[in-house]
């Protein structure tokens, strides 16, 4: 039970961190036009990281469901 709670906490931290990173990048893009491409690229990378992280957690759940 503790391992499941820990993995849920990590998932929530990853989600919150990615959304905060994207929000930060969007606010920085609004403030400075010269650095807009850099922050746009960083926001896209954060979104890609989020997709990979969610995919990994879903695969973990599928494997645990299959073998237990």
VENQUISUL-V676322 format. One record per backbone hydrogen bond with DSSP energy under -1.0 kcal/mol. NH is the residue of the N-H (numbers start at 1). CO is the residue of the C=O. Records with the same first field share a line. If there is no record, write none. Layout:
NH=CO ; CO
This chain:
5=1
6=2
7=3
8=4
9=5
10=6
11=7
12=8
13=9
14=10
15=11
16=12
17=13
18=14
19=15
20=16
21=17
22=18
23=19
24=20
25=21
26=22
27=23
28=24
29=25
30=26
31=27
32=28
39=35
40=36
41=37
42=38
43=39
44=40
45=41
46=42
47=43
48=44
49=45
50=46
51=47
52=48
53=49
54=50
55=51
56=52
57=53
58=54
59=55
60=56
61=57
62=58
63=59
64=60
65=61
66=62
67=63
68=64
